[in-house]
Amino acid sequence: MTSVQGLKFKRRSQTMEEIDLGEKGVVANGFDPAAGVTYAWRNLNVFAPGKGFIKKSPKTHILKDVSGMCEGGQLLAIMGSSGAGKTTLLNVLTFRTTKLEVSGDIHINGKPVDMRTIAGVSAYVQQEDLFTGVFTVKEQLHFNAQLRIGKEVSQKDRLQRVKEVMKELGLNKCANTRIGIPGRIKGISGGEKKRLAFACEMITNPLLLLCDEPTSGLDSFMAQSVVGAMKRLTSLGKTVIATIHQPSSEVFALFDRLLVMAEGRVAFSGTVDQAHSFFTRMERPCPENYNPGDHFIYALAVRTGIEEECRQFITHVCDSYRDGEGQEMDEKIKEVLKEPVHGDPLAHIKLPKSPYRASWGNQFAAMMRRSFVELSRDLTLVITKIAQSLFFSIVFGLIFFDLDKDGISLTSVQNISGVLFVFLTNMTFSNMFPVVTTFSGVMPLFLREHWNGLYRTDIFFLTRNLVELPIFIISPVGFISIAYYMVGLRADVENFFTTMLIMVLVANVAISYGYMISCMAKNYQTALVLSTPLTFPLLLFGGFYMKPGTVPVYLDWMSYLSWFQYSYEALSINQWKNTMFCTNETISGNCSSEFEIGSDIIATLGFDEKHFGMDIGALCALFVGYRFLAFLLLLSKTIR
């Protein structure tokens, strides 16, 4: 058995294996990262809280006295039927459990482990592969290398590390191929995505690798290729632990140790040969020419129609292991849980004080580049947005063409007021709906990368805002440039640019509100459903359907959150202020007598022309306020 005394020490010139490779903390203090670590856990018990508000149901006992270990240079496969507790165990070992009550001992090389320590020496390959689809394989690895390898490592060494990882995992053939977005961008295969997931984690040269269902969704050949890559990592001294569901015979032959689970308990833990002997003793020998993995899982599955009989057999197997082979395993675990006699090599590893290895500036630069690449390589949103804006500007221009051709009248005032509010409504919904999926649509990827220490929440939020901002300025500018004079609004240049400013503010306030909904929702489907009911009340209090001052007192507070009200008042003041009405027109067409009617029109609409500056300020405040609230909602999702 590899103990802490068996870990190797070497003094040699700095190489990529000895340099600190990011958050994993591998440093050149005489410790050879290829030596591996021994990861052991004992008597793990996990409870899920009861459900219900008034009368809670009892706690659910998920894991029951689970013990096991894996040494450096070994591949441990955690097997079992669905619901056996495999993923829960892996989440406990990676300290990713939420709202679960966990008890028991978890040690690395004889020392207790906490979340900071496990983040410093391990990598976790999750079941679902999440990437930036417009990136090529090489670009994805460069992105990870820039953010996960410490600043003390030169750019040249980072690039060299990327080349090494790509070669180790056989990714050179698809290095310049885009990862792909299902249904939109054709990309690499499922097996290549899985190997890329390994490569992203191995970029920091971790001592311990944990994988959740790495073969799910892959054919037998690809599954063997992926597990073969994991096996090659153990030859470098890595400790690899993975949950596996229905391994093929070829994949099963690559395992060094098995941990078979059933109903939240350990049914067996040991080598493959010991597993055959154990199940033979349990009168469930594996038939010749039969896949042992399928046999062990089937033997411990709860089958329909004979549930009680299956559970009795599972209890018999788990009790037999506990009282037999389990005793020997407990003795081994007790040995590795002891404090190292001659010092612990892990004491040389510098655990990062911050979960982020890259500086704020490096994170900002990397995320700006990625956001720009995402936007430039997937121009669907940009083209659709600009085309939609130009289309509606022409449509509205034709529908409301030259409204004031007959001069000022009650009808023309009503028509112009209507078209101004239509402009606001169109500018709001055409900008808000496309962005409600901006954050909710990429939430799983963001949370994974953030919790892996790639970048801060404020970096992610800020770069998304900055990259998309020019589009949401160009769009309303193009809309007003076409529709304004077609409709026949006030022809003065000052009024034209004032209207343009107001519409740009409206568009960006609506986008801020859309960001807020996007950050509030759990997923993009929920965001789309919430957007209309959360926006419609603000539309009603905009001043067009109900005059200001007539809103019920108990709902009046909502009008202060409505950008429709501030922008409609500002547009009306800009349109009608200082408007003169001719009372006597000469034969030559000149006006010999006129009086100011704009103030009366503004007052009739229920507005006050003194509020213009306040309205612009309120739009700016809502622009900042809704985005800040969106950031706080996004930040709340990162709390674990």
RAPE-V637789 format. One record per run of one state. SS is the DSSP state (helix for helix, strand for strand, loop for the rest). FROM is the first residue (numbers start at 0). TO is the last residue. If there is no record, write none. Layout:
BEGIN
[[SS,FROM,TO] [SS,FROM,TO]]
END
This chain:
BEGIN
[[loop,0,2] [helix,3,5] [loop,6,7] [strand,8,8] [loop,9,20] [helix,21,23] [loop,24,29] [strand,30,30] [loop,31,31] [helix,32,34] [loop,35,37] [strand,38,47] [loop,48,58] [strand,59,69] [loop,70,73] [strand,74,78] [loop,79,84] [helix,85,92] [loop,93,98] [strand,99,107] [loop,108,109] [strand,110,111] [loop,112,113] [helix,114,120] [strand,121,124] [loop,125,134] [strand,135,135] [helix,136,147] [loop,148,153] [helix,154,167] [loop,168,170] [helix,171,173] [loop,174,176] [strand,177,177] [loop,178,179] [strand,180,180] [loop,181,183] [strand,184,184] [loop,185,188] [helix,189,201] [loop,202,206] [strand,207,211] [loop,212,218] [helix,219,233] [loop,234,237] [strand,238,242] [loop,243,247] [helix,248,251] [loop,252,255] [strand,256,261] [loop,262,263] [strand,264,270] [helix,271,280] [loop,281,290] [helix,291,298] [loop,299,305] [helix,306,322] [loop,323,323] [helix,324,335] [loop,336,343] [helix,344,347] [loop,348,358] [helix,359,376] [loop,377,378] [helix,379,398] [loop,399,408] [helix,409,434] [loop,435,438] [helix,439,450] [loop,451,455] [helix,456,468] [loop,469,469] [helix,470,486] [loop,487,491] [helix,492,519] [loop,520,522] [helix,523,539] [loop,540,551] [helix,552,558] [loop,559,561] [helix,562,575] [loop,576,578] [strand,579,584] [loop,585,589] [strand,590,595] [loop,596,596] [helix,597,603] [loop,604,607] [helix,608,635] [loop,636,639]]
END
